[in-house]
Amino acid sequence: MKLIRFQDTNLSPSRPIAAMNKRVPPKPKKFPAAKQRRLDELLEKNSEGTITPAEKSRLEQLVAEAERLMVANAKRLAEFSKSENAGSPVGAVPVTVWVKPEPAES
């Protein structure tokens, strides 16, 4: 296993993470609250067996819309992940390293 020594004289307690230029993952898009409430209502009616044919049709539309949103979010996150790992050696595993700072010897 190859160890890599990291030294950055620009790191300071006030900006340790900023120095690493870490990208932020995309924020998942949310299903609108009103549609979610209606979806919940229709799911409840469906499970109780009291749903009408028109409501069943609307339920299917809302489920399909929610599924499309989830797939779109997953694709965006997958693309982000791919771009984050571009240039990583094959088989590399990301790790977190905790370091206890010690005073410099004078």
C-alpha positions, 0 to 999 in steps of 0.5 A: 500500500502506498502512503501519501503525505499531505502538507498544505501550509495554507490550512488553518483552523478557520478554513480547513475544509475550504482549502480542499475545494470540495464540491457540494452534491446537488440538492434533491428536488422535492415533490410539491407538498400539495401533491404529496398530501393528495398522494397520501390521501389517495394511497389511504383510500386505495388501501381502504378500498374506497377509491373511485375510478377517477381517484385511482387514475389520479393516484397512478398519475401522481405515483408516476410523477413521483417515480420520475422525480426520484429517478431524476434525483438519482441520475443527478447524484450518480453524475455528481458521484462520477465527476467527483471520482474522476481521476481516482485510481481504479480500486481506490477507496475513499477514507477519512483520516483523523489527525491530532495536531501537536505543537511544533517543536522549536 
